[in-house]
Amino acid sequence: MSEREVHDTQAQPVPGRALPGGIDAAAWALADLATRRLALATLETLRTRKTAEALATRYVNIGNEQRAGHLFEVMHALSFNLSAVDKGSSLRAVVTEWAPSGSQTDPADLNLLDAGRLVGQAQAKLYRRPSTTAEQLARPHYDGMQRLVASDRLADVENLLDKRLTMPREGLRYENYQDARAHVTDHLERGGVRSEGITLDEAHRAARDPRGWADRQSARAGAQQMAGAAKSAAVLGGIAAGVSAAVRETARVRAGETSASVAAFTAVGSAVGGAARSGGLAALGEAVRISAAAGVLPAALGGGSLPGATAQAAFAVAEAGLELARGKINPRQFAASASTAAVSTGLAWGCGVVGQTLLPVPVVGALVGGVVGQVAAGILVQGLQIAVVAARADAAAEARVRLLEQEAATAVLVADALRRATERLAGERNASVAREVLPRFGRVQSALAGDRPALALTELAVLTRQFGGQPVYGTQEEFDAWMLDGSTSLTLDPNRA
């Protein structure tokens, strides 16, 4: 579906049917429209970060001046592509060395593509001496290409080429110098899209730490993307803190009525699934989308890599479980601590799926609540199993150890019931979730209930890295069916009939 078609879908209400979420849905639409191009800009910087990491590795043992020459090409490509994104253009610059099946010896350093079709080429030269630059630019196999030079060297190079052209036309390589003078520039340009000029010192400073330079570009683009969403949303840190507080209190209350572990993971699923309906979470959704692409969690969710955060959450649950076994906390306090540990990874799923690129204003509700509930259940069961081992090693009272075992067993059974209910709903409403996501959750469940429970944590970490921040709706039709059907629900509350 094209960007224009998505916009048209958002703009056309369905007669006689109110969109679930009311003002919240409208806020999501605004956030999505505000961040569409900003999200593409962030994606460009994340791709460039991978290239910069590869460049730093390949050229670690050469001088900074030579490394700067290679990075100069990447810097111009990113600048050009960000300009193209801003203008809604399909033009893109690709550094030939880092393209698929790329070459380090291709005459062109950069190819300009329009929807994949080659429409221009460029050669980049980054030398301190303008005379060396002018001589290199006039090599015959660069004829017809744009010739990129540092912006603070352009005038001197142009003057030298002009002097060459005052010599007799019959002179050696006159036509090559003429072509170089016609195409020398300090920026890439095509179809109204252009890169910004880069000075020699700027390129040299960036080349001392290519990864750091790329990280700064990603951080800047990501901040702009989240700021665009936050215009129609709340402050990022406050959102995460508010959801965490609600989960913690809900789990504490429910622990007086049901299993503490079940109270914890159902509280996470309910709160995150419900909160994802709110336009107030737009900024957090954008943060998670960016972070999932980068493989890290935003600072508001505690930071760290997505798989690493999953492991940390499980160990935090284990610590709370050990405190329960020692009699230092009660089941309500365990439920509050366990839900707090699990909510960050749950938010990475729940808010990630609403911070998506193509599909507008998702009412996540029961389906995402069910998936998030299973994420939280996996963390909690794994943490409890670790706690059982630690409690026995700590010589805790056997009755309290059995309590941990009962909590883990109950959580596995309820998580399985949640899995089956979510699978039924996904089968009816969302083929993408039923086909791609839930089968992997089956492997998590099998590991939790089998003789190798540690595999569950590994599976969950991989799952979070693979699917966290990804849309749960596979097609526009699936999204429309869910948006316009208010009859389905899956309440993650074991205390209700």
C-alpha positions in Angstrom: 0.0 0.0 0.0 1.4 3.4 -0.9 1.8 6.3 1.6 -1.0 8.2 -0.2 -3.3 5.2 0.0 -2.6 4.9 3.8 -3.4 8.6 4.2 -6.6 8.2 2.3 -7.7 5.3 4.4 -7.1 7.3 7.5 -9.0 10.3 6.2 -12.2 8.4 5.2 -14.6 7.6 8.1 -17.0 4.7 7.7 -20.6 5.8 7.8 -22.6 4.7 10.8 -19.6 3.2 12.6 -17.6 5.0 15.4 -13.9 4.2 15.7 -13.1 2.6 19.0 -11.0 4.9 21.2 -12.6 8.1 20.2 -10.2 11.0 20.8 -7.4 8.5 21.5 -7.8 7.1 17.9 -7.6 10.6 16.5 -4.5 11.3 18.5 -2.9 8.1 17.1 -3.8 9.2 13.6 -2.1 12.6 14.2 1.0 11.0 15.7 1.3 8.6 12.8 1.0 11.3 10.2 3.4 13.5 12.1 6.1 10.8 12.3 5.8 9.0 9.0 8.7 10.7 7.3 10.6 11.1 10.6 10.4 7.3 11.0 11.9 6.8 7.6 14.7 9.3 8.5 15.4 7.3 11.6 15.5 4.1 9.6 18.1 5.7 7.2 20.3 6.6 10.1 20.1 3.1 11.6 21.1 1.6 8.3 24.0 4.0 8.1 25.0 3.0 11.6 25.5 -0.6 10.5 27.6 0.7 7.6 29.7 2.8 9.9 30.3 -0.1 12.1 31.5 -2.2 9.2 33.6 0.6 7.9 35.3 1.1 11.3 36.1 -2.6 11.4 37.4 -2.8 7.8 39.6 0.3 8.1 40.7 0.1 11.7 44.4 -0.3 10.8 44.8 2.5 8.3 45.4 6.2 8.9 42.6 8.5 9.8 43.0 10.5 6.6 42.3 7.5 4.5 39.5 6.3 6.7 38.0 9.8 6.5 37.9 9.5 2.7 35.8 6.3 3.0 33.5 7.8 5.6 33.1 11.0 3.5 31.1 9.0 1.0 28.8 7.5 3.7 28.2 10.9 5.2 27.1 12.4 1.9 24.9 9.4 1.2 23.1 9.8 4.5 22.7 13.5 4.1 21.3 13.1 0.6 18.9 10.3 1.7 17.6 12.4 4.7 16.9 15.2 2.2 15.0 12.8 0.0 12.9 11.5 2.9 12.1 15.1 3.9 10.9 15.9 0.4 9.0 12.6 -0.1 11.3 11.6 -2.9 12.1 8.1 -4.0 15.7 9.0 -4.8 18.4 7.4 -2.7 22.2 7.5 -2.7 24.0 4.2 -2.2 27.8 3.9 -1.5 29.0 1.3 -4.0 31.4 -0.3 -1.5 28.7 -1.1 0.9 25.9 -2.0 -1.5 24.9 -5.7 -1.8 27.6 -7.3 -3.9 29.4 -4.0 -3.7 32.9 -3.3 -5.0 35.8 -1.3 -3.5 37.2 -0.7 -7.0 34.1 0.6 -8.8 34.9 3.9 -10.6 31.8 5.4 -9.0 31.9 5.8 -5.2 28.1 6.6 -5.0 25.2 5.6 -7.2 22.0 7.6 -7.3 18.9 5.5 -7.6 15.3 6.4 -8.3 13.0 3.5 -7.1 16.0 1.2 -7.7 16.9 2.6 -11.2 20.3 4.1 -11.7 20.0 7.8 -12.5 23.4 9.2 -11.6 26.8 8.5 -10.2 29.4 10.4 -8.2 33.1 10.1 -7.3 34.3 11.6 -4.0 37.8 12.9 -3.3 39.0 14.0 0.1 42.5 15.4 0.0 44.2 18.2 1.9 45.9 19.6 -1.2 43.7 21.2 -3.8 46.2 20.4 -6.5 46.1 16.7 -5.7 42.3 16.8 -5.7 42.1 18.6 -9.1 44.5 16.1 -10.6 42.6 13.1 -9.3 39.2 14.5 -10.4 40.3 14.6 -14.0 40.9 10.9 -14.4 39.1 9.8 -17.6 37.0 7.0 -16.0 35.1 9.6 -13.9 33.7 11.5 -17.0 30.1 12.4 -16.6 30.0 11.8 -12.8 29.5 14.4 -10.1 32.8 15.0 -8.4 32.4 15.5 -4.6 35.1 17.5 -2.7 35.2 19.0 0.8 33.2 22.2 1.0 36.1 24.2 2.3 38.3 23.0 -0.6 35.8 23.6 -3.4 36.8 27.2 -4.3 40.5 26.3 -4.5 39.9 23.2 -6.6 37.6 25.2 -9.0 40.3 27.8 -9.4 43.0 25.2 -10.3 40.7 23.6 -12.8 39.9 27.0 -14.3 43.7 27.6 -14.8 44.0 24.2 -16.5 41.4 25.2 -18.9 43.3 28.4 -19.9 45.9 26.1 -21.5 45.6 25.1 -25.2 42.8 22.7 -26.0 45.3 20.4 -27.6 47.0 19.9 -24.3 47.1 16.6 -22.5 43.7 15.5 -20.9 42.1 18.9 -21.7 38.6 17.3 -22.1 39.0 15.4 -18.8 39.7 18.6 -17.0 36.8 20.3 -18.7 34.5 17.5 -17.6 35.8 17.7 -14.0 35.2 21.4 -13.9 31.7 21.0 -15.2 30.9 18.4 -12.5 32.9 19.5 -9.4 30.7 20.2 -6.4 30.6 20.0 -2.6 27.2 18.3 -2.5 25.2 15.5 -4.2 22.2 16.8 -6.1 19.5 15.3 -8.2 15.8 16.2 -8.7 15.7 18.9 -6.0 17.3 16.6 -3.5 20.8 17.5 -2.2 23.3 16.6 0.5 24.9 19.2 2.8 28.5 20.2 2.3 31.1 18.6 4.6 34.4 20.2 5.5 37.7 18.4 5.6 37.9 18.7 9.4 34.4 17.5 9.8 35.1 14.3 7.9 38.4 13.8 9.8 36.7 14.3 13.2 34.0 11.8 12.3 36.5 9.3 11.1 38.2 9.1 14.5 35.1 7.4 15.7 32.8 6.3 12.9 30.5 4.4 15.3 30.2 7.5 17.5 29.4 9.7 14.5 26.7 7.3 13.3 25.2 6.9 16.9 24.8 10.7 17.0 23.0 10.7 13.7 20.6 8.0 14.9 20.1 9.7 18.3 19.3 13.0 16.6 16.8 11.5 14.1 15.2 9.4 16.8 14.8 12.4 19.1 13.1 14.2 16.2 10.8 11.3 15.6 9.7 11.0 19.2 9.3 14.8 19.5 7.0 14.6 16.4 4.8 12.0 18.2 5.0 13.8 21.5 3.2 16.9 20.0 0.0 14.9 20.3 1.1 12.8 23.3 2.5 13.0 26.8 6.0 13.1 28.1 7.9 9.8 27.4 9.2 9.1 30.9 6.0 10.0 32.6 4.1 7.6 30.3 6.3 4.6 31.2 6.2 5.5 34.9 2.5 5.8 34.9 1.9 2.4 33.3 4.4 0.8 35.6 2.7 2.3 38.6 -0.7 1.1 37.4 0.6 -2.4 36.8 2.2 -2.6 40.2 -0.9 -1.5 42.1 -3.2 -3.7 40.1 -1.0 -6.8 40.7 -0.9 -6.0 44.4 -4.7 -5.9 44.6 -5.2 -9.0 42.6 -2.7 -11.0 44.6 -5.2 -11.0 47.4 -7.7 -12.9 45.2 -5.6 -15.3 43.1 -2.1 -16.6 42.6 0.5 -13.9 43.1 2.3 -14.8 39.9 -0.9 -15.0 37.8 -1.9 -11.6 39.3 1.4 -10.2 38.2 1.4 -11.3 34.6 -2.3 -10.7 34.0 -1.9 -7.2 35.4 0.9 -6.6 32.9 -1.1 -7.9 30.0 -4.3 -5.9 30.9 -2.5 -2.7 31.6 -0.3 -2.7 28.6 -3.0 -3.9 26.3 -5.4 -1.3 27.6 -2.8 1.5 27.6 -1.9 0.8 24.0 -5.3 2.2 23.1 -4.3 5.7 24.3 -3.0 8.4 22.1 -1.0 9.4 25.1 1.4 6.5 24.4 2.3 7.7 20.9 5.7 9.0 21.9 6.5 5.8 23.7 5.4 3.7 20.7 7.7 5.7 18.6 10.5 5.2 21.1 10.0 1.5 21.1 9.8 1.3 17.3 13.2 3.0 17.1 14.6 1.0 19.9 13.5 -2.3 18.5 15.1 -1.5 15.2 18.3 -0.6 17.0 18.1 -3.6 19.3 17.9 -1.6 22.5 15.2 -0.3 24.9 14.7 3.4 25.5 15.9 5.0 28.7 12.3 5.4 29.9 12.1 1.6 30.0 15.4 1.1 31.8 17.7 0.9 28.7 19.8 -2.1 27.7 19.4 -4.5 24.8 16.0 -6.1 24.3 17.2 -9.7 25.0 19.3 -8.4 27.9 16.3 -6.6 29.4 14.4 -9.9 29.1 17.0 -11.7 31.1 17.3 -8.9 33.7 13.5 -9.0 34.2 13.6 -12.7 34.9 16.4 -12.3 37.4 14.5 -9.5 39.1 11.5 -11.8 39.5 13.9 -14.5 40.8 15.1 -12.1 43.4 11.6 -11.2 44.5 10.8 -14.9 44.6 13.7 -15.6 46.9 12.6 -12.8 49.2 9.2 -14.5 49.3 10.8 -17.8 50.2 12.8 -16.2 53.0 9.6 -14.7 54.4 10.8 -11.1 53.9 7.9 -10.1 51.6 4.3 -11.4 51.3 2.6 -12.6 48.1 1.1 -9.1 47.4 4.6 -7.5 47.6 5.9 -10.3 45.4 3.2 -9.6 42.8 4.0 -5.9 42.8 7.8 -6.5 42.4 7.3 -9.2 39.8 5.0 -7.1 37.7 7.3 -4.1 37.9 10.1 -6.3 36.6 8.1 -7.7 33.7 6.4 -4.5 32.5 9.4 -3.0 30.6 9.6 -6.0 28.3 5.8 -6.0 28.1 5.8 -2.4 27.0 8.4 -3.1 24.4 5.8 -5.5 22.9 2.6 -3.6 23.7 3.7 -0.2 22.7 6.0 -1.4 19.9 3.2 -2.9 18.0 1.3 0.4 18.0 4.3 2.4 16.9 4.4 1.1 13.4 5.1 2.4 9.9 2.2 1.6 7.7 -0.9 0.7 9.5 -2.8 3.6 11.3 -4.4 3.9 14.7 -4.4 0.2 15.8 -6.8 -0.6 18.7 -4.6 -3.3 20.2 -6.8 -4.3 23.1 -7.3 -8.0 23.7 -5.0 -9.4 21.0 -1.9 -7.5 22.1 -2.9 -7.9 25.7 -2.8 -11.7 25.2 0.6 -11.6 23.6 2.0 -9.3 26.3 0.5 -11.6 28.9 2.4 -14.5 27.5 5.6 -12.5 27.4 5.2 -11.5 31.0 4.2 -15.1 31.9 7.4 -16.4 30.4 9.5 -14.0 32.4 7.7 -14.7 35.6 7.7 -18.5 35.3 11.4 -18.5 34.4 12.2 -16.2 37.4 10.2 -18.4 39.8 12.1 -21.5 38.6 15.4 -19.7 39.3 14.1 -18.7 42.7 13.2 -22.3 43.6 16.8 -23.4 42.9 18.2 -20.4 44.9 15.8 -20.9 47.8 16.8 -24.6 48.2 20.4 -23.7 48.1 19.6 -21.0 50.7 18.0 -23.7 52.9 14.7 -21.9 52.9 11.7 -23.5 54.6 10.3 -26.3 52.5 6.8 -25.0 52.7 7.9 -21.7 51.2 9.8 -23.5 48.5 6.7 -25.4 47.7 4.8 -22.1 47.5 7.2 -21.0 44.8 6.7 -24.3 42.9 3.0 -23.9 43.2 3.1 -20.4 41.9 5.2 -21.5 38.9 3.0 -24.4 38.1 -0.2 -22.3 38.3 1.4 -19.6 36.1 2.3 -22.2 33.5 -1.3 -23.5 33.4 -2.9 -20.1 33.2 -0.4 -19.0 30.6 -1.3 -22.0 28.5 -5.0 -21.1 28.8 -4.1 -17.6 27.8 -2.1 -18.9 24.9 -5.1 -21.0 23.6 -7.5 -18.1 24.0 -5.2 -15.7 22.1 -4.6 -18.3 19.4 -8.4 -18.6 18.8 -8.8 -14.8 18.6 -5.7 -14.5 16.4 -7.0 -17.2 14.1 -10.3 -15.3 13.7 -8.9 -11.8 13.5 -5.3 -11.8 12.6 -3.6 -14.3 10.3 -0.2 -12.7 10.8 -0.1 -13.2 14.5 -1.5 -16.7 14.2 1.0 -17.7 11.5 4.2 -15.9 12.7 4.2 -14.9 16.4 2.2 -17.5 18.3 3.9 -20.6 17.1 7.1 -19.3 18.6 5.3 -18.7 21.8 4.4 -22.4 21.7 8.1 -23.2 22.0 8.4 -20.9 25.0 5.5 -22.7 26.7 6.9 -26.1 25.9 10.3 -25.1 27.4 8.6 -23.7 30.6 6.7 -27.0 31.2 9.5 -29.3 30.1 12.8 -30.5 31.6 14.9 -27.7 30.1 13.1 -24.5 31.4 16.2 -22.3 30.8 15.5 -22.6 27.1 12.4 -20.5 27.6 14.4 -17.4 28.5 16.5 -17.9 25.4 13.5 -18.3 23.2 11.8 -15.3 24.7 14.9 -13.1 24.2 15.0 -14.1 20.6 11.3 -13.4 20.2 11.5 -10.0 21.8 14.4 -9.1 19.5 12.6 -10.4 16.4 9.0 -9.2 17.0 9.2 -6.4 19.6 8.2 -3.2 18.0 6.7 -4.9 15.0 3.1 -4.5 13.8 0.8 -7.3 14.7 -1.5 -6.5 11.8 -0.3 -8.2 8.6 -2.6 -6.4 6.2 -4.8 -3.3 5.9 -7.8 -5.6 5.7 -6.9 -7.3 9.0 -6.5 -3.9 10.6 -9.9 -2.7 9.3 -11.7 -5.8 10.5 -10.4 -5.3 14.0 -10.9 -1.6 14.1 -14.6 -1.8 13.1 -15.5 -4.8 15.2 -16.2 -3.9 18.8 -17.6 -7.3 19.8 -14.4 -9.2 20.5 -12.6 -8.9 23.8 -10.1 -11.0 25.9 -9.9 -9.7 29.4 -6.7 -10.8 31.1 -8.3 -11.0 34.6 -8.6 -14.5 36.2 -11.0 -13.1 38.8 -13.8 -12.5 36.3 -16.1 -15.1 34.8 
